[in-house]
Amino acid sequence: MWNDEIVEETRQVRDRYAAKFDYDLDAIYCDLKKQEEQDPEKFISLPPKQPEIIPQAKVS
């Protein structure tokens, strides 16, 4: 099977970061929010996208 080195490296970084917090999502969230408060210019907020309604094909 083909492996993408960038994807693999990203997964390893993500796993190491999560392991620092024993994979506790609340602790990870708090850390990310703390980082955001310390350097708000590193984080961007985008407005939510509106879902696109795709009409269903008619079945005859």
N, C-alpha and C positions, 0 to 999 in steps of 0.2 A: 504494500500500500504506500502511496506517495505521501510524504510529510512535508509541510511547509515550515521552514525554519523559523520564520517570523511568528507564525501562529503558535508554534511550540514554545518559543521564548516568552511570548505574551502569557501563555497559560502558566508557565513556570513562575513568572513574576507575580501573577494574580494569586497563585497558590501560596507562595512565600508570604505575601501580604496578608492573606486570609489566615494563615497559620499563626501569625503574630497575635491574632485575636482569638485563637482556638476556634476559628470558623464561626464566631458569634456575630450574626448579622447586625445586631443592635450596636455592638462595640465597633464594628467596621463603619457603620453609619455615623456614629458619634465622631470617630476619627476623621472621616471625610468632611464632616461639617466643621470641625475644628480647623482643618487645613484650609477650608474655604474662607473662614473668618480671618485667618492669619494672612492670606494673600488672595483677596477677592478678584484681582485681575487675572488670575490663572484659570478662573472658572467662568463659564458663560451660561446664560440662561436663554433658551429659545422659547418662543410662544408655542403652545401645544398645536399640533396639526389637527385639522378637522378631517374626520374620516371621509373617504371618497366612497360614495354609494355607486356600486356597479350594478346595472340592471341584470336580472337573471334572463338567460335565454329561454324562450318559450319552447315547451315540449309539446309536440303534437301527437 
